[in-house]
Each structure stands twice: as structure tokens, then as C-alpha cells.
Amino acid sequence: MSEISRAKLFRKRRVRSYRGRGDVYCWLRAHHSQVAVRLATQELSWAALAEAMSREGLKGRNGVELTGRAVAQVWRRVCRDVEAEADAAAAAAPKRKYPSRISPDWRPQVVPPSQPSAVQAASNAPYDPDEQLARIRRIIAERSGRKA
């Protein structure tokens, strides 16, 4: 462990500040995945982690040296917050609604194509302005109730 303790255990990462949290919390949060793996494989102890963090210049509250116990307490808080964030992200993701309740025999209703109306059929004829004017006058006379 002496060689490991002298070498850098963790790659430098950008440490993001979290409102109301100290430097230890921010560092552990930035290196969460690496620390979790090393703790799970028992490659790292709390004391060794505290020593590695001290070498990077981190201090505890009020500038005291870090201890393994203090780091473990902060680690539990980090894990709780990361898990809560993951749960919130999973809950916020829209749930897909699959069409599982539709009968497998269902088919959409077939609608026959519409037949062209007389106006559409007449629209294929060449444009005659006198005929259009006469048609508009007929429509006005029909709707007004006057006789021609």
C-alpha cells in the first residue's frame, strides 16, 4: 500500500461546487464512480482515501485534517444525494405508452376516396370570366330569395 499511497489514486477531475456543501463533499461527488468501484472491491480503505484527499490539499471543516470516519460520513451523504438524483431523473423521464391493449385483429376503417364534385369537374374546363360572373350572380339570386 505504500506505493499506492505515494502514487496518485485518482485522476484530476473538475470539481463542481454544490451549494451548502464543503470541499470534501464536492471532491467525493466528482470522483463518485471511481471511489465506489474501489470501495466495492476493497482496494481502498477510508483511511487511505482520507490520506489521498489530504495530499490533494483538501481539509475538513474548520481546516482540520481529514479522518477516515469523517470521509465515510460525507460519503454516505454523497451516495444518498446521487441516488436521489438518479431517482428524480428516472421519474421525470416520460413513460412510453405502448399500444398493448389494442386487439391484434384491429384494422383501421377503410374510407373510399371522395368523388369529385361538379365544381371540381367544372374547374378542369378553361376559365371563362363571363361564365364565372354569371355563376356568381345566380348564387346571389338564389340566396337572396329574389326571382330573376
N, C-alpha and C positions, 0 to 999 in steps of 0.2 A: 504494500500500500504506500510505501514511502515514495516510490517512483510515480505512482499515480497521483499522490498528493502534491508532488512538485510540478507535475505537468498540468496543463490546463484541462480541466474536466469537461468544460462546456465551451462551445463556440460563442464568440461575442454576438449578441443579438441586440437589436434596438429595443430598449426598454421603454415601454409606454407608461405614462403615469396614469394612475387611477385616482379619482377624487376621494380624498379622505383615507388613502392607503399609504403606507410607508414604502421605503425603498426595497425592503426585503420582499414585501408582497409583490411589488412590480417586477422584481427580478425573477421571483418564482413563477409568476404568471407568464413572463416572456419565455421562460425555459420549461414550461409545464410538461410538454410531451417528453423531453429528454429526461427530466427528473423522474417522471412517472415510470418510464421504462427501467431506469437504473435502480429505482427503489423496488420495483416488482421483481427484478432479477437478483436482488440483494447484492448488487455490485457496489452500492453506495450506502453509507450509514448517515444518520443525522449529524453526527459529529464531523464526519468528513465533508458533508455538504456545507455545514456552517464554516468550516475551515476554508473551503474553496470560495465561498461567498466573501469571507473576510479578506482573502487575497485579492479579490476584485475591488476592495475598498468599501464594501458595504458594512454598515454599523447598525446596531439595533436601536431601539427607541432611546432617546437622550444620549446617543453616541456611545453606548456600551458595546462590548464585544459580543458577537453572536454566540449562542449556545445551541446545541442540538435540540434541546427541548423547545426553545423559543421558535426555532425554524420549523419544528414539527407542528406547533400550534398554528403558525401562519400558513403552513402547507395545507392543513385541514380546511382553513378558510378559503384558500385558493381553489381547492378541489370542489368545495361546496358552490362557489361562485361560477366556476367553469361548467359544472353540471347544470346549474340553474340557467345559465345562458344557453346551453345546448337544448334544454327542455323548452325554453321560450322560443327558440328558433324552430324547433320541431312543431310546436303548437301553432306558430304563426304561418307555417307553410300551408298553402291551401290544399285541402283534401280533395283528391280526384273522385268524382262520382262516376263509377263505371256503370254501363247500361246492363247490369246483371239481371235486373228484374224484367227485362223485356223478353217476351216469348221468343224462342228460337225460330218459330214458324211465322213470325210477324213480317209482313212485307208492306212497303208504302203503297198507298192507293194510287192507281194509275189514272191519270187525267188525260183525256184525249185532247189533242191540240185544238184550239178555237178556230172556227170558220171565219174567214174574212167577211166583214160587214159590207153593206152596199157602199158606204162612204169610202172604205178602203179599196173596194173594187173600182170605184169611180176615180180614185186618186191615181190609178195607173193610166188613165186617159190623159191626153195632152191638156195643158192648162188653157182654159178659155175664160178671160176676165168677164165677158158679158154673161156667161153661164153662171159663174160664181156670184155675180151681183144679183141675178135673177133668183138663185137658190137662197141667198140671204134674205131677199125681200119676201119670198114665200114663207120662210121660217118666221119672220117677224109678223107677217099677216096671220099665220096660224096661231101664234102665241098671244097676239093682241085681241083676238076674238072678232076682228073685223072681217067682213067678207070682201073679196076682191072684185 
